[in-house]
């Protein structure tokens, strides 16, 4: 592994470790935002390291900065010389990046179940890329764990969506005075839906209002 590749890889492991620590801690202060921001950074460093490891470039000609998250993902998916991501993995990364953008630049409300799904999907994908590109078993970097202790055990994906929609519906009932909280929860689901549709933009306030009416 070349020196710069190794440096980027170590940075990715550092950010992944912090993301996991934030997820597992019993303090909710900035927890959701921290998990998403550090996991997003972990993937950007990992993908850049993987692109370079496979002989690709992460800097465009005459540009001072390296390419951003979205450009990295597109390159890792569509550039035949370095390709190491499939379509499903791209959707996972686009959803994570969209949630990170919302958490970084505005506000976001995520249930514990939703955060768990995103964090676990991210960790699994990180493991797969690490093995696929570098032939490194992530278990050599992180301790083996079964599940975090939780007062709300993980549910299956269908039950999760039903629960989320039910909670949003409850929040937007007349006299509930919790429209803002409902829109923040709806934003998180809309980001996932946008990613599935190939749209990387954030849902607008008007779009969220229209969704809440539906």
BADO-710073 format. One record per residue (C-alpha): residue number from 1; residue in three letters; x, y, z. Coordinates in nm, 3 decimals, decimal comma, padded with zeros to 5 digits, always signed. Last residue first. Layout:
# BADO-710073
nr: NUM&rest: ala&east: X&north: Y&up: Z
...
This chain:
# BADO-710073
nr: 214&rest: unk&east: -05,032&north: +01,315&up: +00,148
nr: 213&rest: unk&east: -05,033&north: +01,644&up: +00,338
nr: 212&rest: unk&east: -04,691&north: +01,561&up: +00,490
nr: 211&rest: unk&east: -04,553&north: +01,491&up: +00,144
nr: 210&rest: unk&east: -04,667&north: +01,831&up: +00,018
nr: 209&rest: unk&east: -04,507&north: +02,002&up: +00,318
nr: 208&rest: unk&east: -04,186&north: +01,810&up: +00,256
nr: 207&rest: unk&east: -04,182&north: +01,918&up: -00,108
nr: 206&rest: unk&east: -04,238&north: +02,282&up: -00,009
nr: 205&rest: unk&east: -03,953&north: +02,265&up: +00,243
nr: 204&rest: unk&east: -03,724&north: +02,134&up: -00,030
nr: 203&rest: unk&east: -03,593&north: +01,778&up: -00,043
nr: 202&rest: unk&east: -03,210&north: +01,774&up: -00,063
nr: 201&rest: unk&east: -03,058&north: +01,696&up: -00,401
nr: 200&rest: unk&east: -02,894&north: +01,361&up: -00,484
nr: 199&rest: unk&east: -03,176&north: +01,236&up: -00,708
nr: 198&rest: unk&east: -03,121&north: +00,886&up: -00,845
nr: 197&rest: unk&east: -03,472&north: +00,767&up: -00,755
nr: 196&rest: unk&east: -03,334&north: +00,546&up: -00,475
nr: 195&rest: unk&east: -03,140&north: +00,846&up: -00,349
nr: 194&rest: unk&east: -03,454&north: +01,060&up: -00,347
nr: 193&rest: unk&east: -03,639&north: +00,794&up: -00,142
nr: 192&rest: unk&east: -03,360&north: +00,785&up: +00,117
nr: 191&rest: unk&east: -03,357&north: +01,165&up: +00,140
nr: 190&rest: unk&east: -03,737&north: +01,164&up: +00,169
nr: 189&rest: unk&east: -03,717&north: +00,934&up: +00,472
nr: 188&rest: unk&east: -03,482&north: +01,170&up: +00,658
nr: 187&rest: unk&east: -03,685&north: +01,474&up: +00,553
nr: 186&rest: unk&east: -04,001&north: +01,314&up: +00,690
nr: 185&rest: unk&east: -03,845&north: +01,294&up: +01,035
nr: 184&rest: unk&east: -03,753&north: +01,662&up: +01,016
nr: 183&rest: unk&east: -04,099&north: +01,746&up: +00,881
nr: 182&rest: unk&east: -04,265&north: +01,568&up: +01,174
nr: 181&rest: unk&east: -04,047&north: +01,752&up: +01,427
nr: 180&rest: unk&east: -04,142&north: +02,083&up: +01,265
nr: 179&rest: unk&east: -04,512&north: +01,989&up: +01,262
nr: 178&rest: unk&east: -04,517&north: +01,916&up: +01,635
nr: 177&rest: unk&east: -04,804&north: +02,141&up: +01,746
nr: 176&rest: unk&east: -05,023&north: +01,829&up: +01,803
nr: 175&rest: unk&east: -05,341&north: +02,037&up: +01,771
nr: 174&rest: unk&east: -05,432&north: +01,883&up: +01,437
nr: 173&rest: unk&east: -05,240&north: +01,561&up: +01,364
nr: 172&rest: unk&east: -04,897&north: +01,611&up: +01,210
nr: 171&rest: unk&east: -04,706&north: +01,423&up: +01,483
nr: 170&rest: unk&east: -04,928&north: +01,116&up: +01,475
nr: 169&rest: unk&east: -04,887&north: +01,078&up: +01,099
nr: 168&rest: unk&east: -04,511&north: +01,107&up: +01,139
nr: 167&rest: unk&east: -04,513&north: +00,832&up: +01,402
nr: 166&rest: unk&east: -04,726&north: +00,602&up: +01,187
nr: 165&rest: unk&east: -04,503&north: +00,661&up: +00,885
nr: 164&rest: unk&east: -04,194&north: +00,573&up: +01,089
nr: 163&rest: unk&east: -04,351&north: +00,260&up: +01,242
nr: 162&rest: unk&east: -04,468&north: +00,130&up: +00,906
nr: 161&rest: unk&east: -04,121&north: +00,196&up: +00,764
nr: 160&rest: unk&east: -03,954&north: +00,007&up: +01,049
nr: 159&rest: unk&east: -04,195&north: -00,287&up: +01,033
nr: 158&rest: unk&east: -04,102&north: -00,335&up: +00,670
nr: 157&rest: unk&east: -03,727&north: -00,301&up: +00,743
nr: 156&rest: unk&east: -03,717&north: -00,559&up: +01,023
nr: 155&rest: unk&east: -03,688&north: -00,439&up: +01,381
nr: 154&rest: unk&east: -03,375&north: -00,358&up: +01,585
nr: 153&rest: unk&east: -03,408&north: -00,383&up: +01,965
nr: 152&rest: unk&east: -03,533&north: -00,070&up: +02,145
nr: 151&rest: unk&east: -03,393&north: -00,050&up: +02,502
nr: 150&rest: unk&east: -03,051&north: -00,115&up: +02,350
nr: 149&rest: unk&east: -02,728&north: -00,305&up: +02,416
nr: 148&rest: unk&east: -02,516&north: -00,287&up: +02,104
nr: 147&rest: unk&east: -02,518&north: -00,602&up: +01,892
nr: 146&rest: unk&east: -02,267&north: -00,887&up: +01,836
nr: 145&rest: unk&east: -01,926&north: -00,723&up: +01,856
nr: 144&rest: unk&east: -01,587&north: -00,814&up: +01,709
nr: 143&rest: unk&east: -01,319&north: -00,555&up: +01,784
nr: 142&rest: unk&east: -01,208&north: -00,321&up: +01,504
nr: 141&rest: unk&east: -00,900&north: -00,310&up: +01,280
nr: 140&rest: unk&east: -00,828&north: -00,683&up: +01,240
nr: 139&rest: unk&east: -01,202&north: -00,750&up: +01,220
nr: 138&rest: unk&east: -01,204&north: -00,524&up: +00,912
nr: 137&rest: unk&east: -01,041&north: -00,809&up: +00,716
nr: 136&rest: unk&east: -00,799&north: -00,651&up: +00,470
nr: 135&rest: unk&east: -00,787&north: -00,766&up: +00,107
nr: 134&rest: unk&east: -00,729&north: -00,402&up: +00,005
nr: 133&rest: unk&east: -01,001&north: -00,358&up: -00,258
nr: 132&rest: unk&east: -01,259&north: -00,627&up: -00,184
nr: 131&rest: unk&east: -01,189&north: -00,667&up: +00,190
nr: 130&rest: unk&east: -01,197&north: -00,296&up: +00,269
nr: 129&rest: unk&east: -01,493&north: -00,246&up: +00,037
nr: 128&rest: unk&east: -01,692&north: -00,522&up: +00,211
nr: 127&rest: unk&east: -01,614&north: -00,401&up: +00,564
nr: 126&rest: unk&east: -01,712&north: -00,043&up: +00,477
nr: 125&rest: unk&east: -02,034&north: -00,179&up: +00,326
nr: 124&rest: unk&east: -02,119&north: -00,365&up: +00,647
nr: 123&rest: unk&east: -02,037&north: -00,060&up: +00,861
nr: 122&rest: unk&east: -02,255&north: +00,163&up: +00,645
nr: 121&rest: unk&east: -02,549&north: -00,075&up: +00,646
nr: 120&rest: unk&east: -02,520&north: -00,101&up: +01,024
nr: 119&rest: unk&east: -02,509&north: +00,276&up: +01,070
nr: 118&rest: unk&east: -02,797&north: +00,339&up: +00,829
nr: 117&rest: unk&east: -03,021&north: +00,070&up: +00,978
nr: 116&rest: unk&east: -02,937&north: +00,177&up: +01,334
nr: 115&rest: unk&east: -03,009&north: +00,544&up: +01,262
nr: 114&rest: unk&east: -03,348&north: +00,446&up: +01,120
nr: 113&rest: unk&east: -03,433&north: +00,233&up: +01,424
nr: 112&rest: unk&east: -03,324&north: +00,502&up: +01,670
nr: 111&rest: unk&east: -03,554&north: +00,746&up: +01,496
nr: 110&rest: unk&east: -03,402&north: +01,024&up: +01,291
nr: 109&rest: unk&east: -03,463&north: +01,400&up: +01,311
nr: 108&rest: unk&east: -03,253&north: +01,624&up: +01,090
nr: 107&rest: unk&east: -03,160&north: +01,991&up: +01,099
nr: 106&rest: unk&east: -02,967&north: +02,223&up: +00,868
nr: 105&rest: unk&east: -02,624&north: +02,214&up: +00,702
nr: 104&rest: unk&east: -02,441&north: +01,924&up: +00,865
nr: 103&rest: unk&east: -02,737&north: +01,699&up: +00,951
nr: 102&rest: unk&east: -02,902&north: +01,754&up: +00,612
nr: 101&rest: unk&east: -02,573&north: +01,699&up: +00,431
nr: 100&rest: unk&east: -02,502&north: +01,386&up: +00,637
nr: 99&rest: unk&east: -02,844&north: +01,245&up: +00,548
nr: 98&rest: unk&east: -02,772&north: +01,302&up: +00,180
nr: 97&rest: unk&east: -02,427&north: +01,143&up: +00,215
nr: 96&rest: unk&east: -02,572&north: +00,834&up: +00,383
nr: 95&rest: unk&east: -02,840&north: +00,801&up: +00,114
nr: 94&rest: unk&east: -02,582&north: +00,843&up: -00,163
nr: 93&rest: unk&east: -02,359&north: +00,580&up: -00,002
nr: 92&rest: unk&east: -02,635&north: +00,320&up: +00,029
nr: 91&rest: unk&east: -02,752&north: +00,394&up: -00,325
nr: 90&rest: unk&east: -02,397&north: +00,348&up: -00,457
nr: 89&rest: unk&east: -02,377&north: +00,013&up: -00,277
nr: 88&rest: unk&east: -02,691&north: -00,105&up: -00,454
nr: 87&rest: unk&east: -02,548&north: -00,002&up: -00,792
nr: 86&rest: unk&east: -02,217&north: -00,185&up: -00,750
nr: 85&rest: unk&east: -01,887&north: -00,038&up: -00,632
nr: 84&rest: unk&east: -01,531&north: -00,146&up: -00,723
nr: 83&rest: unk&east: -01,464&north: +00,023&up: -01,056
nr: 82&rest: unk&east: -01,101&north: +00,146&up: -01,092
nr: 81&rest: unk&east: -01,026&north: +00,118&up: -01,464
nr: 80&rest: unk&east: -01,391&north: +00,084&up: -01,566
nr: 79&rest: unk&east: -01,477&north: +00,426&up: -01,424
nr: 78&rest: unk&east: -01,854&north: +00,409&up: -01,356
nr: 77&rest: unk&east: -01,893&north: +00,298&up: -00,995
nr: 76&rest: unk&east: -01,575&north: +00,412&up: -00,817
nr: 75&rest: unk&east: -01,573&north: +00,729&up: -01,030
nr: 74&rest: unk&east: -01,935&north: +00,808&up: -00,943
nr: 73&rest: unk&east: -01,866&north: +00,751&up: -00,572
nr: 72&rest: unk&east: -01,560&north: +00,975&up: -00,576
nr: 71&rest: unk&east: -01,748&north: +01,246&up: -00,765
nr: 70&rest: unk&east: -02,024&north: +01,237&up: -00,503
nr: 69&rest: unk&east: -01,778&north: +01,264&up: -00,212
nr: 68&rest: unk&east: -01,568&north: +01,546&up: -00,350
nr: 67&rest: unk&east: -01,270&north: +01,549&up: -00,586
nr: 66&rest: unk&east: -00,935&north: +01,660&up: -00,444
nr: 65&rest: unk&east: -00,864&north: +02,030&up: -00,412
nr: 64&rest: unk&east: -00,607&north: +02,240&up: -00,596
nr: 63&rest: unk&east: -00,747&north: +02,179&up: -00,945
nr: 62&rest: unk&east: -00,525&north: +02,223&up: -01,253
nr: 61&rest: unk&east: -00,610&north: +01,874&up: -01,376
nr: 60&rest: unk&east: -00,861&north: +01,687&up: -01,158
nr: 59&rest: unk&east: -00,742&north: +01,530&up: -00,835
nr: 58&rest: unk&east: -00,851&north: +01,190&up: -00,701
nr: 57&rest: unk&east: -00,665&north: +00,984&up: -00,960
nr: 56&rest: unk&east: -00,695&north: +00,612&up: -01,035
nr: 55&rest: unk&east: -00,435&north: +00,337&up: -01,003
nr: 54&rest: unk&east: -00,636&north: +00,084&up: -00,804
nr: 53&rest: unk&east: -00,482&north: +00,198&up: -00,475
nr: 52&rest: unk&east: -00,563&north: +00,557&up: -00,570
nr: 51&rest: unk&east: -00,932&north: +00,476&up: -00,612
nr: 50&rest: unk&east: -00,932&north: +00,269&up: -00,290
nr: 49&rest: unk&east: -00,775&north: +00,549&up: -00,085
nr: 48&rest: unk&east: -01,027&north: +00,797&up: -00,222
nr: 47&rest: unk&east: -01,308&north: +00,554&up: -00,142
nr: 46&rest: unk&east: -01,181&north: +00,504&up: +00,215
nr: 45&rest: unk&east: -01,136&north: +00,877&up: +00,283
nr: 44&rest: unk&east: -01,484&north: +00,959&up: +00,154
nr: 43&rest: unk&east: -01,627&north: +00,662&up: +00,342
nr: 42&rest: unk&east: -01,483&north: +00,766&up: +00,678
nr: 41&rest: unk&east: -01,602&north: +01,124&up: +00,622
nr: 40&rest: unk&east: -01,959&north: +01,002&up: +00,576
nr: 39&rest: unk&east: -01,925&north: +00,785&up: +00,887
nr: 38&rest: unk&east: -01,797&north: +01,083&up: +01,087
nr: 37&rest: unk&east: -02,080&north: +01,313&up: +00,978
nr: 36&rest: unk&east: -02,357&north: +01,054&up: +01,016
nr: 35&rest: unk&east: -02,259&north: +00,935&up: +01,365
nr: 34&rest: unk&east: -02,196&north: +01,289&up: +01,488
nr: 33&rest: unk&east: -02,528&north: +01,424&up: +01,366
nr: 32&rest: unk&east: -02,722&north: +01,142&up: +01,534
nr: 31&rest: unk&east: -02,525&north: +01,172&up: +01,860
nr: 30&rest: unk&east: -02,528&north: +01,550&up: +01,898
nr: 29&rest: unk&east: -02,601&north: +01,498&up: +02,273
nr: 28&rest: unk&east: -02,781&north: +01,162&up: +02,292
nr: 27&rest: unk&east: -02,560&north: +01,009&up: +02,561
nr: 26&rest: unk&east: -02,556&north: +00,629&up: +02,608
nr: 25&rest: unk&east: -02,258&north: +00,581&up: +02,370
nr: 24&rest: unk&east: -02,284&north: +00,314&up: +02,101
nr: 23&rest: unk&east: -02,350&north: +00,538&up: +01,802
nr: 22&rest: unk&east: -02,086&north: +00,788&up: +01,905
nr: 21&rest: unk&east: -01,824&north: +00,514&up: +01,942
nr: 20&rest: unk&east: -01,919&north: +00,370&up: +01,603
nr: 19&rest: unk&east: -01,877&north: +00,707&up: +01,433
nr: 18&rest: unk&east: -01,547&north: +00,767&up: +01,613
nr: 17&rest: unk&east: -01,415&north: +00,430&up: +01,491
nr: 16&rest: unk&east: -01,527&north: +00,504&up: +01,135
nr: 15&rest: unk&east: -01,347&north: +00,838&up: +01,148
nr: 14&rest: unk&east: -01,020&north: +00,676&up: +01,261
nr: 13&rest: unk&east: -01,054&north: +00,392&up: +01,008
nr: 12&rest: unk&east: -01,098&north: +00,643&up: +00,725
nr: 11&rest: unk&east: -00,795&north: +00,841&up: +00,840
nr: 10&rest: unk&east: -00,591&north: +00,519&up: +00,839
nr: 9&rest: unk&east: -00,700&north: +00,450&up: +00,481
nr: 8&rest: unk&east: -00,609&north: +00,801&up: +00,370
nr: 7&rest: unk&east: -00,258&north: +00,763&up: +00,516
nr: 6&rest: unk&east: -00,216&north: +00,416&up: +00,365
nr: 5&rest: unk&east: -00,313&north: +00,548&up: +00,022
nr: 4&rest: unk&east: -00,071&north: +00,837&up: +00,062
nr: 3&rest: unk&east: +00,217&north: +00,601&up: +00,157
nr: 2&rest: unk&east: +00,147&north: +00,335&up: -00,107
nr: 1&rest: unk&east: +00,000&north: +00,000&up: +00,000
